[in-house]
Amino acid sequence: MDLRIFTEPQEGASYDDLLAVALAAEHHGFDAFFRSDHYLAMGGGDGLPGPTDAWVTLAGIARETSRIRLGTLVTSATFRHPGPLAISVAQVDAMSAGRVELGLGAGWFSDEHTAYGVPFPPLGERFERLEEQLAVVTGLWATPEGQRFSHDGRHYRLVDSPALPKPVQRPGPPVIVGGGGPRRTPRLAAAYAAEFNMPFSSPEDTAAQFDRVRGACAAAGRDPSTLVWSVAQVVCCGRDGDELARRAAAIGHDVAELRRSGLCGTPDDVVAGIGRFAGLGASRCYLQVLDLADLDHLALLGEAVLPRVAGR
């Protein structure tokens, strides 16, 4: 089981805060550092010092790290046009020597769109745009050098694009599609994704969605084993009850709530929780850490959890 660190910097984090977490994740042996792509706090706080742009942040971190993979869960298709997005991600891939992954989703948080003047179409149109963006981004990357790429869609039209620059990873960085939608999400994952991610869900709901994605793969003639299967879970770990309660309080939750909805408890408890998802076929887990100042939490997870699940 790969373990990756996942952050929600819109709740309040500077670039320096994120860099410190990324460096700690690399130091303690985690597979990757990922971040959300949001522009507005959701947890009731003031969000100070304010949002950071996902791909600007990852570009900086790419130059400060050497091993860990970097990416988004997930970039919102409402925030960027697909052509410039393909350019940005390819550039960060080059800056990282081929360590970038792109999670791409339809977008869902209407308030952040209103706050920063970003159009927020109805759900059906957002999924149409997401599907076109997946086609355009992967098509631009896969177009051989010297050839041109065109796309004539309902929402995006590209004519004779030189499809440059090329990313280091060919035909392109791995694309992640995720979520619990019962129909369109599995179909898009089967068509475009290198990885399917089920975020913040129970083992029962995760198993059901994995089955739907496997069915979509069968319908598309794709071998489901060619997908990486992953989950994302809030993590709160402590060596004893006092440390656990302190960490839970620091992120505004109680221990009982976190035990119900995430990976919470001693290292033994967290290992057991990860094992339940491994039993469903997941080979990758994103650990959502909510207190970015608590680097000792990362050290504990790296020392007492990571070595015990890495061989799963």
C-alpha positions as CSV (number, residue, x, y, z in Angstrom):
1,M,0.0,0.0,0.0
2,D,1.4,3.4,-1.0
3,L,0.8,6.1,1.6
4,R,0.4,9.7,0.4
5,I,0.0,12.9,2.3
6,F,-3.0,15.0,1.3
7,T,-3.5,18.6,2.5
8,E,-6.4,21.1,2.4
9,P,-4.5,24.4,2.3
10,Q,-7.6,26.5,1.6
11,E,-8.4,26.2,5.3
12,G,-5.3,28.3,6.1
13,A,-1.8,27.7,4.9
14,S,1.0,29.6,3.2
15,Y,3.3,28.3,0.6
16,D,6.0,27.9,3.3
17,D,3.6,25.8,5.4
18,L,2.9,23.5,2.5
19,L,6.6,23.2,1.6
20,A,7.4,22.2,5.2
21,V,4.8,19.4,5.0
22,A,6.1,18.3,1.6
23,L,9.7,18.1,2.8
24,A,8.6,16.2,5.9
25,A,6.6,13.8,3.8
26,E,9.6,13.2,1.6
27,H,11.9,12.8,4.7
28,H,9.6,10.3,6.4
29,G,9.3,8.1,3.3
30,F,5.8,8.8,2.0
31,D,5.1,8.2,-1.6
32,A,3.6,11.6,-2.5
33,F,2.5,15.1,-1.4
34,F,-0.9,16.1,-2.8
35,R,-3.1,19.1,-2.2
36,S,-6.7,20.2,-2.9
37,D,-7.5,22.8,-5.5
38,H,-9.8,25.3,-3.7
39,Y,-10.0,29.0,-3.2
40,L,-12.2,29.3,-0.1
41,A,-12.1,27.9,3.4
42,M,-14.9,25.5,4.2
43,G,-14.3,24.7,7.9
44,G,-15.7,27.8,9.4
45,G,-12.3,29.5,9.9
46,D,-11.1,32.7,8.4
47,G,-8.7,30.9,6.0
48,L,-5.8,33.2,6.7
49,P,-3.4,33.9,5.1
50,G,-5.7,33.1,2.1
51,P,-5.7,30.6,-0.7
52,T,-2.7,29.5,-2.7
53,D,-3.0,28.3,-6.3
54,A,-2.5,24.6,-6.6
55,W,-0.2,24.5,-9.6
56,V,1.9,27.5,-8.6
57,T,2.4,25.8,-5.3
58,L,3.3,22.5,-6.8
59,A,5.8,24.2,-9.2
60,G,7.6,25.6,-6.3
61,I,7.6,22.4,-4.3
62,A,8.8,20.5,-7.4
63,R,12.1,22.5,-7.3
64,E,12.5,21.8,-3.5
65,T,11.9,18.1,-3.5
66,S,13.6,15.2,-5.2
67,R,11.7,12.0,-4.8
68,I,8.0,12.3,-3.8
69,R,5.3,12.5,-6.4
70,L,3.2,15.7,-6.6
71,G,-0.4,16.3,-7.6
72,T,-3.9,17.5,-7.0
73,L,-7.1,15.9,-5.5
74,V,-8.5,17.4,-7.5
75,T,-8.1,20.3,-9.9
76,S,-11.5,21.8,-10.7
77,A,-12.4,21.8,-14.4
78,T,-14.2,25.1,-13.8
79,F,-11.0,26.9,-12.8
80,R,-9.0,26.5,-16.0
81,H,-9.2,26.0,-19.7
82,P,-7.9,22.7,-20.8
83,G,-5.2,23.9,-23.2
84,P,-3.5,26.2,-20.6
85,L,-4.0,23.5,-17.9
86,A,-2.1,20.9,-20.1
87,I,0.7,23.5,-20.5
88,S,0.9,24.2,-16.8
89,V,0.9,20.5,-15.7
90,A,3.5,19.6,-18.4
91,Q,5.7,22.4,-17.2
92,V,5.5,21.3,-13.6
93,D,6.2,17.8,-14.7
94,A,9.4,19.0,-16.3
95,M,10.3,21.0,-13.2
96,S,9.9,17.9,-11.1
97,A,11.7,15.6,-13.5
98,G,8.6,13.6,-14.1
99,R,6.9,13.4,-10.7
100,V,3.5,15.0,-11.4
101,E,0.0,13.5,-11.4
102,L,-3.2,15.3,-12.3
103,G,-6.5,14.7,-10.5
104,L,-9.3,16.4,-12.4
105,G,-12.9,16.8,-11.3
106,A,-16.0,18.7,-12.3
107,G,-16.0,21.2,-9.4
108,W,-18.6,21.4,-6.7
109,F,-18.1,24.2,-4.2
110,S,-20.3,27.1,-5.5
111,D,-19.3,29.6,-2.8
112,E,-15.7,29.8,-4.0
113,H,-16.8,30.4,-7.5
114,T,-19.0,33.3,-6.4
115,A,-16.2,34.7,-4.2
116,Y,-13.7,34.9,-7.0
117,G,-15.9,35.5,-10.0
118,V,-15.6,32.0,-11.6
119,P,-18.6,30.8,-13.6
120,F,-20.3,27.8,-12.0
121,P,-22.5,26.0,-14.6
122,P,-25.2,23.5,-13.6
123,L,-24.0,20.0,-12.7
124,G,-24.7,18.4,-16.1
125,E,-22.7,21.1,-17.9
126,R,-19.8,20.7,-15.4
127,F,-19.6,17.0,-16.2
128,E,-19.7,17.8,-20.0
129,R,-16.8,20.2,-19.5
130,L,-14.9,17.7,-17.4
131,E,-15.2,15.0,-20.1
132,E,-14.0,17.4,-22.8
133,Q,-11.1,18.6,-20.6
134,L,-10.0,15.0,-20.0
135,A,-10.1,14.4,-23.8
136,V,-8.2,17.7,-24.6
137,V,-5.5,17.4,-21.9
138,T,-4.7,13.8,-22.6
139,G,-5.0,14.4,-26.3
140,L,-2.5,17.3,-26.3
141,W,0.0,15.3,-24.3
142,A,-0.3,12.2,-26.5
143,T,0.0,14.0,-29.8
144,P,3.4,13.2,-31.3
145,E,5.9,16.1,-31.7
146,G,5.5,17.7,-35.1
147,Q,1.9,16.8,-35.4
148,R,-1.2,18.9,-34.6
149,F,-4.1,18.4,-32.3
150,S,-7.7,19.6,-32.9
151,H,-10.9,19.2,-30.8
152,D,-14.3,20.4,-31.9
153,G,-16.5,20.1,-28.8
154,R,-19.5,21.7,-27.3
155,H,-17.6,23.7,-24.8
156,Y,-14.0,23.8,-26.2
157,R,-12.6,24.1,-29.7
158,L,-8.9,23.7,-30.5
159,V,-7.7,24.1,-34.0
160,D,-4.2,22.9,-35.2
161,S,-2.6,23.2,-31.8
162,P,1.1,22.3,-31.8
163,A,0.4,20.4,-28.6
164,L,3.4,21.7,-26.8
165,P,5.2,21.5,-24.4
166,K,5.5,17.8,-23.9
167,P,5.6,16.5,-20.3
168,V,8.5,14.3,-19.2
169,Q,6.2,11.4,-18.6
170,R,4.9,10.0,-21.8
171,P,2.3,9.9,-23.1
172,G,1.6,12.1,-20.1
173,P,1.3,12.4,-16.3
174,P,-1.1,9.9,-14.7
175,V,-4.6,11.2,-14.6
176,I,-6.8,10.6,-11.5
177,V,-10.6,10.5,-11.6
178,G,-12.5,10.0,-8.4
179,G,-15.8,10.4,-6.6
180,G,-19.0,8.5,-5.8
181,G,-21.1,9.4,-8.8
182,P,-22.8,6.2,-9.9
183,R,-22.8,6.6,-13.7
184,R,-20.7,9.3,-15.3
185,T,-17.7,9.1,-12.9
186,P,-17.1,5.3,-13.5
187,R,-17.4,5.8,-17.2
188,L,-14.9,8.7,-17.2
189,A,-12.5,6.7,-15.0
190,A,-12.7,3.7,-17.4
191,A,-12.0,6.0,-20.4
192,Y,-9.3,8.3,-19.1
193,A,-7.9,7.5,-15.7
194,A,-4.7,5.8,-14.6
195,E,-6.1,5.8,-11.1
196,F,-9.6,5.8,-9.5
197,N,-9.9,7.4,-6.1
198,M,-12.8,7.0,-3.7
199,P,-12.6,9.9,-1.1
200,F,-13.8,10.0,2.5
201,S,-16.1,7.0,2.3
202,S,-16.9,3.9,4.3
203,P,-15.5,0.6,3.3
204,E,-19.0,-0.4,2.2
205,D,-19.5,2.6,-0.1
206,T,-16.0,2.2,-1.4
207,A,-16.6,-1.4,-2.3
208,A,-19.8,-0.5,-4.1
209,Q,-18.1,2.3,-6.2
210,F,-15.1,0.1,-7.0
211,D,-17.6,-2.5,-8.4
212,R,-19.3,0.2,-10.5
213,V,-15.9,1.3,-11.9
214,R,-15.0,-2.3,-12.6
215,G,-18.3,-2.7,-14.5
216,A,-17.6,0.5,-16.5
217,C,-14.1,-0.9,-17.4
218,A,-15.7,-4.1,-18.6
219,A,-18.2,-2.2,-20.7
220,A,-15.4,-0.2,-22.3
221,G,-13.2,-3.3,-22.9
222,R,-10.6,-2.2,-20.4
223,D,-8.9,-4.6,-18.0
224,P,-9.7,-3.2,-14.5
225,S,-6.2,-4.3,-13.3
226,T,-4.7,-1.5,-15.4
227,L,-6.2,1.0,-12.9
228,V,-4.7,2.0,-9.6
229,W,-7.4,1.8,-7.0
230,S,-7.1,4.3,-4.1
231,V,-8.9,5.9,-1.2
232,A,-8.6,9.1,0.8
233,Q,-9.2,9.3,4.5
234,V,-8.8,11.8,7.3
235,V,-6.1,10.6,9.6
236,C,-5.6,11.4,13.3
237,C,-3.1,9.2,15.1
238,G,-1.7,9.3,18.6
239,R,0.6,7.0,20.7
240,D,-1.9,7.2,23.6
241,G,-5.3,8.6,24.4
242,D,-4.0,12.0,25.5
243,E,-2.0,12.6,22.4
244,L,-4.9,11.4,20.2
245,A,-7.4,13.7,22.0
246,R,-5.0,16.7,21.6
247,R,-4.7,16.1,17.9
248,A,-8.4,15.7,17.4
249,A,-9.1,18.9,19.3
250,A,-6.5,20.8,17.2
251,I,-8.5,20.1,14.1
252,G,-11.9,20.8,15.7
253,H,-13.2,17.2,16.0
254,D,-13.7,14.7,18.7
255,V,-12.2,11.3,18.7
256,A,-15.4,9.4,18.5
257,E,-16.4,11.3,15.4
258,L,-13.1,10.7,13.7
259,R,-13.2,7.0,14.5
260,R,-16.5,6.8,12.7
261,S,-15.5,8.7,9.6
262,G,-11.7,8.3,9.2
263,L,-8.5,6.6,10.2
264,C,-8.3,7.4,13.9
265,G,-6.5,5.9,16.9
266,T,-3.2,4.4,17.8
267,P,-0.8,3.3,15.0
268,D,-2.3,-0.2,15.4
269,D,-5.8,1.2,14.8
270,V,-4.7,3.2,11.7
271,V,-2.9,0.2,10.3
272,A,-6.0,-1.9,10.7
273,G,-8.2,0.7,9.0
274,I,-5.9,0.9,6.1
275,G,-6.0,-2.9,5.9
276,R,-9.8,-2.9,5.5
277,F,-9.4,-0.8,2.3
278,A,-6.5,-2.9,1.1
279,G,-8.9,-5.9,1.3
280,L,-11.2,-4.1,-1.1
281,G,-8.4,-3.9,-3.7
282,A,-7.0,-0.4,-2.9
283,S,-3.2,-0.2,-3.3
284,R,-2.9,3.5,-2.4
285,C,-4.2,5.6,0.5
286,Y,-4.2,9.4,0.7
287,L,-3.9,10.4,4.4
288,Q,-5.6,13.8,4.8
289,V,-3.7,15.7,7.5
290,L,-5.6,18.8,8.7
291,D,-3.1,20.3,11.1
292,L,-0.2,21.3,8.9
293,A,1.8,22.7,11.8
294,D,1.9,19.3,13.5
295,L,4.9,17.8,11.7
296,D,5.4,15.4,14.6
297,H,2.1,13.7,13.4
298,L,3.8,13.0,10.0
299,A,6.9,11.6,11.9
300,L,4.7,9.3,13.9
301,L,2.8,8.0,10.8
302,G,6.1,7.6,8.9
303,E,7.7,5.7,11.8
304,A,4.8,3.6,13.2
305,V,2.3,3.1,10.3
306,L,4.1,3.4,6.9
307,P,6.6,0.5,7.4
308,R,3.7,-1.8,8.4
309,V,1.5,-1.2,5.3
310,A,4.2,-0.6,2.6
311,G,4.4,-4.3,1.8
312,R,0.6,-4.9,1.5
